[in-house]
Amino acid sequence: MRKWVVNQKVPKLFSRKKTSSEISWKEFEELARDVMSRYFGVELKERSMKDHPKTFDLVSEDGSIVGDAKYLTMVRGERIPPAKFMEISGHVWMLEKVDAERKFLVFGNDIRVPKEWLKRYGELVEGVEFFFIDLKTKDVIKLL
């Protein structure tokens, strides 16, 4: 696992440290858009891709970088979330069908979810990177 630190100002909305229980999935999506834009060095926005039915959360203007943000947790804080694992699988499949140089999923909230998914299914992934954003530090951790 590699860890990158994004050392730039964080938008005012995220200036104070929030825990996972204080941030909504929509706020996480906005945070992920800002942090991952700085990580890749290009502005990412919610966009539709040409010849693709899905609108992705994090897309560069030229479509060379495409990603989605996922804010998931274990069931009752401890059990494997089968429905969420299917959701991750669906997003990986959709991303694999996109013609882009970089394709990724970025997770927040509970790092155990993407780690466990990768442990079980990571060998099946082709060309999709997995990242996690630590809400306290805003660090980007590359998982795959």
Secondary structure, 3 states (H helix, E strand, C coil): CEEECCCCCCCHHHCCCCCHHHCCHHHHHHHHHHHHHHHHCCCEEEEECCCCCCEEEEEECCCCEEEEEEEECCECCCECCHHHHHHHHHHHHHHHCCCCCEEEEEEEECCHHHHHHHHHHHHHCCCEEEEEECCCCCCEEECC
